[in-house]
Amino acid sequence: MDGSLVALVPPPPGQVANLVNPPSIGYKVIIANAVVLTFSTIVTGARLFTRIFIVKDIGFGDYFLVAAWVFSVGAASLTCLNTRFGLGIHLWNVPASTSPNWLKVNWAAIFFYYVVMMLVKMSLLTLYLRLSPNKRFRLWVWAIMAFVIASSIGAIFTNLFACKPLALVWNKSLPGSCIDPPTFLLVTGCINVLTDFLMILLPIILLWTIQMRRKQKIAVIAILMLGSSVCVMSIVRLRYATVAAARASDITYTGVNLWIWSDLELHTAVLCANLPLLKPFIRCYFPVLFSEPSMPFYNIPDPGASGRNCRSVNAAAAGNQITLQNMDHIGRATSDKDNHTAVGWQDTESQEAIPIIAKDDVHIAIKPALTSNIQGIRAKG
């Protein structure tokens, strides 16, 4: 018999090897990746459009997120490719000749997984750094960022050099040793859940101390938490990792759910990390969703936005407390670097000034009832 038609392992009692046209559930992997990757691609594109053409402010967080999307496409491509080499097929129906290919692609896909998760978290943590000048908060962000980098690099290199010699990863006939896959998946999965949980807590702790309307505070916290909502998927993935490890004797079949949830976690992480920064895009093209007639409105027309008033800032005043919500991020505003005007409002009692950077054609409208403790400041930039 041709060596290419020799089963990788003998079938269990009561089963017959089918090496010609075996049944497969690999289509589930392809469908799941196609659907969620489409959404993450659309949202990533909307974020880039927003940052380049509306907000006009590209930062490190954007670079991290775009890189994460690129690697997520790579991870999805590798996982789908592996359905050609046995993913979704019972192990006794996989030809022995395809086993090295399956193991190589699986090894590469795991590398892409850890890179994507690191980049997404770096993007979110970079956003957190822009939320507040509070030293303690920023120290926590930097500490978590260092932990994410260290744990991710550790996981990446542990996977890259999982076996000694390296070829033992895809050629099990060689002498040598490898790390224990179940232990590796369990440890890295727990670390992943831990960092997700810490990143959920960060925006809650920060914003709960800020004086703003409860409804608005809850809404902002919910938006920021979206970027870390993949914690639930991380837990589900961890569960399927333990199941796959327990049934490793048929890993090409039992590992399907693990890879589906791994890729869903990647694409959802990219998608959710984009959402907090899409408010300018939604306000520009779907302004009815942000109609707040009770709040003073600052219109900053953008000539490059086809006549739409795509750049705006909302302000709400309650007593002596002024809260400015910029479309880019809380407490800061951005504009073109050239020919801009610095506009700000200052509480005359607290003397706290909050600047807004806008173009010369800024138009300000504020209700007289809200101006008792507010002094306008305008300075040519």
N, C-alpha and C positions, 0 to 999 in steps of 0.2 A: 504493500500500500504506500502511496505517496506520503512523504513525511509531512507535507502541508495539511494532510487530512487526518493526522494523529491528534486525538483529544489531549488537551493539556492535563486533565486528570481523568481517571476512570469514573464513569457514572455511578451514582449510588444504587443500591438494590431497588429494582423495580423501574429504573430509568434506562433509556437507550440514548446514546449519544447521537446528535444530529448536527453534523458538521457542514452540511450543504446549505440548508435553509432553516436555521434554528429560529424558534420564536424569540422575540426580543421586546423589551419595554423601553428600549433606548429612545424611542420617539418622544417619551415624556420629557427627557432631558432637553431635546431640541425645541419642543414647544414652549417649555418654561423659559428657556433662555431667549427665544425669539420674542416672546410677549414682553417680558420685563425689561430686556435690553432695549427694546424699541422705546418704551416710556423713559428710561434713564437717558437715552440719547436725545430725545426731544427736550427733556428738561435741562440737560447739560447745554444744549444749543441755545435754549432760551436764556440761560444764565450768562453765557458768553455774549449774546446779543445785548443783554441788559448792561453788563459791565463795560462793554466796548462802546456802544452807541447811545445808551441812555444815561447811565451813571458816569461813564467815562473814567473809570478808576479800576485798573487791573492790579491785583495784589497777589501775594504769595499763596493765599488761600485758593485763588482761582487756578494758579499753576498746579497746585497739589491736586485739585479736583479734576482738572483736565487729564493729568497724568493717571489718576485713578480710573477715569473712564476708559482711557486707552488700554490700560492693563486689564480692566474688566472685560473689554472686548476680546483681548487675548485669552483670558481665562475661559470665556464662553466658547470661543472657537476651539480651544483644546479639548474641552469637555465634550462638545459635539463631535469632534473628530474621533474621540475615543469610542464612540458608538460603532465606528467601523472596525475597531479592533477588539470588541468584545463587551463593552459596557452595555448592560441591559440584557445580556445573554448568560444563561447558567454556565458555570465554569467548565462543566464537562462537555459543553457544546462549543467551546472556544478552541480553535486549532492551536496546536503547540507553537506553530511558526509565527503566530501573531502576538504571542505573550510578551516578547520583548518590546514590541511597539506599544502595547497597552501600558506597560509599566513605565516606559519612558515618558509618554504623554501624561500619564497620571502624576508622575514626579514633577514635570514642568508645570502642570496646572496647579499643584499645591504651592509652588513658588509664586505664581501669579496671585493666588488667593491672599497670601500674607502681605504681598506688596500693596495690593488694592486696599486692604483693611488699614494698613499703616498710613497710606496717603489720604484716605478719607478722614481718618481721625486727625491727621495733621491739618487738613483743611478746616475742619470744625474748630479745632483748638486755636488756630490762627484767627478765626472769626471771633472767638471768645476774647482774645487779647484786645480786640478793637472795641469791645463793649464797655470797658470800664478802666479808669486809671488807678483804681484801688490796688494798692501794692500787695495786700494779702491775697486778693482774688487772682491777680496776675501771677503771684508766686505759686499758687496752686495750679494754675494753668501750665506754667513752665514745668512744674514737677511732674504733672501727668504727661505732658508732652515728652519729657525725658524718659519716663517709664514706657510710653508707647514705642518710642524709637528703639530703646534697649531691648524690650521684649520682642518686638517685631524682627529686628536684626537677628536676635538669638534664634527665633523660630525659622527664619529664612535660611540661615547658615546650617542649622541643625538638619533641615530638610535637604539642602544641597549636598551635605556630606553625611547623609543618613547611613551609608554603608561604607565599609572599608574592606576591600577596594570599592570605589564608586560604582564600577560596572556591576557589582553584586546587586545593585538596585533593580536591574532588568535581566540579569543573568544569574539565576539562583543556583546554578550548578557550580559556580566558583567558590573556592574556600574563602572564608572571611566572616565578618559579623556585621549586624545592623542594629539600629536602635529598635526598641519595641514600639511598633506603630500605635497600638491602643493607648499606651502611656503617653506618647507624644501628642496624640489627638486630645486626650483628656486634659493634659496640663495646658496646652495652648488654648483649648476651648475655654477653660476656666479663666485664664488670664484675659481672654477676649471679652468674656461676660463682665469681668470686674472693671475693665477700662470703660466699657459701654455704660455701666451703672454709674461710675464716677462722672462721666461726661453728661449724664442725665441730671445729676445733682447740681453741677456747676451753675447752669443758668437759673435754676430755681433759687439757689442760695443768693445769687447776685440780685435778681430782679425782685425777690420778695422784700428786700430792704429798701427798694426805691419807692418813693412816694408817687403813686399814680392810681388812677381809678382801678378798682379791683377787676372789673370786667376786662379792661385793657391789659392789665398785668397778666391775667390768666391767659389771654389770647397770645401775648408776646411769648410767655413761657412755653405755651403749647407749640408755637411755631419753631422756637429754638430746640425744643425737645424732639422734634421730628427727625433732626439729624442724628439723634442717638436712639431712635426707636427700634433700630435693628437689634437691640439687646434681646428682644423676644425671639427673633430669628436665630440669634446666636445660641440661645438656650435650646431651641428646637433642633438646630444643627448638631449641637453637642449630644442630644439624645440619640439622633440617628447615627452619630459617629460611634457611640457605644454599642448600638445594635449591630452596625456593620462589623465592628471589631469582634463581637461575640459570634458572628456568623462568617468569619473570614474564609471558611472553607468554600464559600460560594460568593466571594467578594465582588465579582463582576456583575452579579445580579442584586445582591443585597446592598451594594454601594450606590445604587441608582438614587435612592432617596437622599443619601448623604450628599451626593453631588448636586442634586436639584436644589436642596436647601442651602448648600454652600454658594451656588451661583445666585440664587435668589437673595441671599444675604448681601452679596457683593453689589448687585444691581440696585437693590433697595437702599443700600447705604449711600451709593452715589446719588440716587434720586432724591432721597431725603436730605442729604447734605446740601443740595441745590435749593431746596424750597425756601429756606429763610431769606434768601437773597433775590427772590423773584417778585417781591412786592412792587418795585418800580415798573416791571414789565406788565404786571396785572393792572396796576393803576393807570398805566399809559393806554393799554388796549382794551381793558375792561373796567373803566372808571366807576361804573355803577356799583361794583363790588366794594368800593371804598368810599361811598358817599357818606360824609359825616357833616351835615349842615350845622350842627351845633358847635363845631370847632372852627376857629379862624383858619383861613386857608391862604397859603403863600404859593402863588403860581410862578414858576420859572420856565417860561417858554423856551423850548429847544429848537432852533431853526433846522437842525438836522433830523427832526422827528416828523417830517411831513405835516407840519401844522398842528400836531398834537401837543398839548401841554403835558409833556411826559416827565418833567422834572418839577417836583413840588415838595413842599414841606408842610406838615401839619403842626399846629401848636395848640396846646390847651393850657389855660391858666385857672388855677383853683386857689383863691386867696393870694398868698404871696408865692405859691409854688408854681413854677413854669415848667412844663414838660414839652420838649420838642421831640418829635418823632420824624426822623429823616427817612426817606425812602431807601437809602443805602443801608444805614445801620443806626442804632440809637445813639444820640448824643453827638454825632458827627455828620458833616455834610461835605460833599465834594463837587467840584466843577472843573472847567478847563483851567489849565495852569496859567494861561495868558488872558489878559484883559478881564480880570474878574473883580468883583466888588465884595468886600467883606460886610456882611449884614449880621447884626446880632440884636438880642433883646436882653435887657438887664433888669433884674428885680431891684427897685430902688431901696429896699430895706436890707436885703441880704447882700446886695452888691455883687450877686453872682451873675456873670455874663456867659451866655451860650452863643457862640458864633455860628453863622451860616455862611458858607462860601457859595456865591451865586454869580451869574452873569450881570452885566450892566442893566439888562432890561428886566430885572426883577420887579414884580408887582406885588405890593403888600396890601392885604385887606384884613383888618382886625376890628372886632366889635368894640365900640366905645366902652361898654360895660366892663371890658376886661383890661382896660388900659390904666386903671387907677394906680397900680403899683408897678407899671411896666414903662421903662424908658427906652425908646428906640435908639440904636447906635448904627451909624452908617459911615464907613470909611473906605475911600477909594484904594483898591489894591494895586 
